[in-house]
Amino acid sequence: MRHHRAVNDFARTLGLPGLADVHTHFLPERMQRRVWAHFAEAGPLIGREWPIRYRGTEAERVAELGRLGVRVFSALAYAHRPGMAADLNAWTLDFAARTPGCLPSATFFPEPSATRDVRDALDRGARIFKLHLQVGGFDPRDDALHDAWGLLAESGTPVIVHAGSGPVPHGFTGPGPIGEVLARHPRLTMIAAHLGAPEYTGFLELAERHERAGLDTTMAFTGFFEDMAPFPRDLLPRLRDLGLAGKVLLGSDFPNIPYPYAHQVDSLAALGLGDDWLAAVCWHNAARLFGL
């Protein structure tokens, strides 16, 4: 298909072996169906019509990433209530073990087992974690999470946190609460999903202030996202500097996107931040972070 060729040509033009996409989702089948149903219903935490472009079986979605030239990706799941994390981690870590290119992925939740859940996942080889403050509606400063954050900071394991208030504010979103976590754990490798939309300025400031804080580009600059939360163009020079410093990584939200995957990379290329920036964001920054 045309968009497959476009994405592969994009990577080749930059001299890359492919793309490293740190923000993709693979879930147990029943949970995946529930998530898609929530998007189809434009549920209260979605707030608008959001058709899913890449429906299909698990095998079909993995194959689609391969055809797009995505060589490294994640299986981000997130617990939104107590008692979910251990089972989700067992599934996502098993998925990574049988799926070439998938980073072993895990999650946790503010509950008494949080520290154990993180330690067990790390012991099983987890290399990336995901938290969703908007869907989970919890405070990242919760005492139950203190030691879990500490384990991640000590191990240098990245955690992607949906901490921005988009698409609908809920719970403890915004740069304030997660910023306090970074102040307590300054060596935490925290990656703000969606560039922290819509609080872009605050999350760029966190990435500039903290040694290991960064951002992912998930859905940013696409027409779909610009309609909801346009990125201020006066921030582009700072985004360029952060990308060249290793602090911005490609994310897409595949398969939960309402447009072809190529639109994400086209939208980044259209910013005019240069081939060095694109190559860093789309491969080199993740390669350094994960030792690819």
N, C-alpha and C positions, 0 to 999 in steps of 0.2 A: 504493500500500500504506500501511497505517496508520503504519508507522515512518517512511516518507518524509514524510508530513504532519507527524508529531511533530517531526522534526528541522527542517523548514522553519519550522514555527510557533515553535519554540524560538528560531531566529535572528531572526525577525520581531519577536517579543516584546521582544527585546533591542535592536531598532532596527538590526540588522546587515544588510549586503547578502548575507550567507551566512556560511559557516564557512571558516577558513583552517586546514587540517590539515597540519602539517609532517612527520608521520610516517606516510606511506603507501608501499606497495611496488608497483613495476612492474618486471618482469624479463624478459629474453629467454625465449621460450616454453619451451625445453628446461630452462633453469635453474628457471623457475617450477614445472614439473612435478616436478622433483627436490625442491624445497623442500616442496611440498605432500605428496609421498610421505614425506618425513622427519617432517612433522607427523603424518601418518596412522599412521606406525609408532611414534609416541611415542618418537622416537630419544633417545639418551643425553643430548643437550643440551636436550631438551624435558621429559622426565621424567613426563609424564602425558598422558592422552587429550586431544587438541586438534583437534576437527573444524573445518574451514574453512567459514565461512558463505558467503563470496562467491566461490565458484568460478565460472568462466565465461570467455569469451574476453576478450582485452584490451579490445576495443571495448565489450563488455558491462559490464566493470568501470568503465571511464571514464564510461559513460552512467549507471551506478548512482550514482557520486559526484555527477554533475550532478543527478539526481533527488533526492538528499539535500541539495542546496543547498551542497555543498562547492565553493567557487569557486576556492580555491587549495589545491594539494596537491603532494606530492613524488613522486619515483620512486626511492626509496632502494634502492640495491643495495650490497652490501659484499663486498669480496674476502676470502676466507678462506684463500688460499694465494698464493704468488708467481705472477706472470705473468697474473693475472686482471684487474687494475684497468684497464688501458688499453682492453681490449675492452669491459668493462662500461661504462666511461665513454662510449665511442663510442655504445653502444646507448642508455643513459639520456639522453644529451644529444640524440641524434636523436629519441628519444621525446618529450622536452619541446618540441623545435622543431615537432613536428607535432601537439601536444596542448595546446589552449588551457587555461590555468589551471595547468599543471604547472611548478613551479620547476625549472630546469636542475640536475640532481643528479649527484653524482660520488662516488668513493671512492678509497682508496689503501691500501697495505699496506707493512709494513717490509721493503723490498727495495731494491736499488740504484737502481731507477727511480722511487722514491717522490716525490722532489722534482720530477722531470720530469713525472710523472703529474699531480701537483697543478697545476703551472704550465700544462701543456697544457690541463687542464680549465678552469682559470680563464680562459685565453686564449679558450676556446670559449664562455665565458659562464656557467660553473657558479656557482650562487648558494647551494648547500647541499651539504654532504658528509656521508657516513655511515661510521662505523667500528663494528665489532662485536667488542669484546674477548672476549666470552664464546664466540662461535662461532669466531673466529679464533685464540683462545688465545695472543695475542702481548702483549708488553710495550709499552705506549704510550711508554715512556721509551727505547725502542730508538734507538740513535744514527742509524739509517737514516731515522728520522722527524723528526729535529730540524729540518732545514731546511724540511720540508713543514709542520710546525706553525708555523714562523716565517712562511712565506708566507701561511697562513690568518690568522694574527694580524695581519700587516701589512695584508692586504686587508680585514679585518673580515668575512670570509666565515664564516658559522656552520657548525659541524660537530656533527652529532648523534652521540653516542657511547653505545653500549650498554656501560656500564661497571659496572653493578650486577651482582650475583651471581645474579640470578634469570633463568630459572627453576631453573637448576642451576649452582652455582659451577664455574668453569673458568678456568684460566690466570691472568691478571692483573686480575681484577675487583675491585670495591670502590673506595672513594673515594681510597685511598692512592696507587696508581700514577698515575691520571689527575690527582690533586691535585698531584703533583710536576710533571707537564707544565704545569699552570696556573701553578705557581710560577715555572717557567722562562720561560713565555710569558704574562705576566699580562694581555695584551690579547686573548687568544684567546677567540673567541665559541664556547664549548663548551656544548652543550645535553645534559644527561644524560637519556637515554631512560628512560621508565617511572618518572619521578621518582627514578631510582636504585635501584629496588626490588632487594632488601629493605633496603638500607642507606640508608634514607630520611634519617636524621638527618645522616649524613656528607655526603650530596650537597646537602642544604639548606644545610649550613654552607659548602660550596664556593660555592654560588650567592650566599650572603650576603657571603662574603669577597672574591670576585673580581668586578671591575667588569662583565665581559661574560659571566660564567657564568650558566647558567640550567637549566631543566628542561622536559621535555615530559610531558604527562599520559597518555601511551599506556597504555591498559588499566587505569590506576590507578582504584581505587574501584569497578570493576565487580565483580559477584559472583564471577566467574571468578578475578579477581586477588586479591580479598580472602581467598579460600580459601587461596591460596598465601602471600601476603605482605600481611597487613592493614596499612594505613597508621595509625600511631599518632595518635589524635585530638588529643592534646596538641600536635601539630605544626601543626594547622590554622591557628592565628593567624599563624605564620611563613609558611606557604604563601600565605595571603591577602596578606600584606605583599609577598611576592616577586611575586605575580601583578600587584598594583597597581603595582609598580615596573617592570613590563615583562619580568620574568624567568621567567614560566611561559607555555608555549604549548600549544595543543591538539595532541594526537597521538592516533592511533587504532590503528595497525597494520593498517588495511584493506589487502588483503582477508583477512589471516590472522587473523581473529577468529572465535570460536565463538558469537557472539550478534549480534543486530541492531545496526547502527551507533547507533541511537537510545539503546541502553543506555549507551553511553559518555557522551553529553551529559546523559542523565537522572541518571547517577551523579554527575556534577560539580554539577548543579543541586541535588541532594539534600544537598550539603554545607552549604548555607545560608550561603555566603560572600558572597552579594549579587550583584545584577545588574551592578554596576560590575566586579566581579571576573570574572564570567562573560564579559562583553563584552570585557574586556581579554584574557583567555585565549583566547577563541574567534575573535577577529578583530584587535583593535587592536594587540596586542603583535607579532603577525606583520606587520601592516601597517606598523608603524614599522621593524621589523627589515629587511624586504625592500622598503620603499618602495612599497607597493601603492597 
